[in-house]
Amino acid sequence: MFPSRRSSLSSRRGIGRILVVAAMAGTITGCATQSGHYGSDTVATMQGAAATGPEISSFLDNATPGSIAAFPKSPWGSNVSIIVQERYFAGSGRLCAHLDVARKGAPQSADRAQLACLVEGSGWYTQRLVTHVLTSPSNP
C-alpha cells in the first residue's frame, strides 16, 4: 500500500515540476516575442515627428555632448545652430538627443530646447519634449 502512495506522490511532484518549468518557459517566450512591439522603430509611433534631413542626421550620428553645427535648412527653420546637450536611450529603446536650437539673427529668448530620436533605418526625427507645454491645441 505504501509503495503505490510513494509512486503517486512522486509522479505528482514530477508533473508539478513540469508545469512550473512550462510556465517559466511560457513567460520567457512571451517576453521575447513582445520585444518586437515594444520600442518599435516605426515612425508612426512618434506622433508629430519630422525628419531632420540627411545633413542633420549625419551630424547627430557622430555628435557628442557639446557638439555644435550650423545648418541652412532644418525642421526648426532656416539658418539654425544646433548644440547637442545630452544623448540617452529613451524608454522606447531609441537613441535620443536633447538639443539647443538657435536661429541666426533671432533674439536669444527665441532659442529652444528640442529633442531628436534615431529611428533605425530611417534617420533622426524631431520630437516635442513631453515636459514642455504646447502653446496651441494639437490635432489628433
Secondary structure by P-SEA (a helix, b strand, c coil): caaaaaaaaaaaaaaaaaaaaaaaaaaaaaaaaacccccccccccccccccccaaaaaaaacccccbbbbbcccccccbbbbbbcccccccccbbbbbbbbbcccccccccccbbbbbcccccbbbbccccccccccccc
